Amino acid sequence: MKKDLRWFLKDTVRKTVDFSKTQQNLGFPPPPVQKPRPEGSVVIPLPSPDDGKTVLDVSVADALRRRQSHRKYAVTPLALEELSFLLWATQGVRGASDPVRSYRTAPSAGCRHPFETYLAVFRVETLEKGIYRYLPFEHSLLPLGCPPELEARTSRAALNQPFAGKSAVTFIWTALPERTEWRYAEASVKVIAVDAGHVCQNLYIACEAVRAGTCAIAAYDQELADALVGVDGEDEFVLYMAPVGKV
Ligand SMILES: Cc1cc2nc3c(=O)[nH]c(=O)nc-3n(C[C@H](O)[C@H](O)[C@H](O)COP(=O)(O)O)c2cc1C
């Protein structure tokens, strides 16, 4: 086995970066903290993530004890309030934000948050089946239409792992590396991957509070996954997926 790709896991690259020449230190404005949406697009506002009715008061200790990967889901749909909570728990905005810093429920190196969250929705009350993008700063969903055979396409995008198309909703996270590169240049690659782990762990833990389960998916077909959510595969590409359903 070749070992030369292991550089990716190390931080030796940091010693080679001239941080005085990063875009941030050269005075360039940061990329937007949320991918802009088309002018005049209609969004679906999400209910408050802490309405106190649907989200169970599970202790952190119990959530950690019960956390496990689930690959079989009940046919029961997810309530919109429950989806709202899961989106807030994974990428929701907490407190004050500005173009440089957007504090969220998950940590991120340099506060750069280089992700967008797409959803393949199959069974969520009041939502039509289809692809959506979460708008954390508006706590809303942007509908992106419904490609034919969405269940089959989602499973194929997950390298034929069928449970990805049998969920109530499958989370599909894309990376937009420029957000982190603006601050860290070539030292960005590893921290983007590390950041993604935090987001998905938040999803695992949050699922415990809505009687749902999830399973991280990092084995997927890059081109099919990028096409599913309509991203260019260069400046934005799929990095991680996680089907969610009632258990
Ligand atoms: C980075 C990462 C990638 C994973 N990719 C997959 C995957 O593609 N398919 C799958 O069925 N499970 C996947 N898993 C789930 C692991 O198989 C699972 O976490 C592991 O078996 C331990 O089980 P537990 O989560 O129930 O503790 C992944 C987990 C992680 C953290």
The ligand as a Gaussian input file, in Angstrom:
#p B3LYP/6-31G(d) Opt

LIG

0 1
 C      -16.370000       8.652000       8.541000
 C      -17.395000       7.544000       8.597000
 C      -17.799000       6.952000       7.418000
 C      -18.759000       5.936000       7.436000
 N      -19.225000       5.443000       6.249000
 C      -20.170000       4.484000       6.279000
 C      -20.732000       4.004000       5.062000
 O      -20.404000       4.465000       3.957000
 N      -21.663000       3.020000       5.145000
 C      -22.093000       2.513000       6.340000
 O      -22.962000       1.634000       6.339000
 N      -21.599000       2.972000       7.511000
 C      -20.650000       3.939000       7.513000
 N      -20.186000       4.449000       8.696000
 C      -20.726000       3.968000       9.973000
 C      -19.727000       3.031000      10.686000
 O      -19.712000       1.792000      10.016000
 C      -20.146000       2.880000      12.145000
 O      -19.981000       4.118000      12.819000
 C      -19.314000       1.819000      12.835000
 O      -19.614000       0.540000      12.323000
 C      -19.537000       1.790000      14.338000
 O      -20.901000       1.594000      14.627000
 P      -21.708000       2.616000      15.562000
 O      -21.754000       3.941000      14.831000
 O      -23.064000       1.996000      15.703000
 O      -20.960000       2.727000      16.831000
 C      -19.255000       5.468000       8.680000
 C      -18.837000       6.087000       9.865000
 C      -17.935000       7.129000       9.823000
 C      -17.555000       7.804000      11.114000

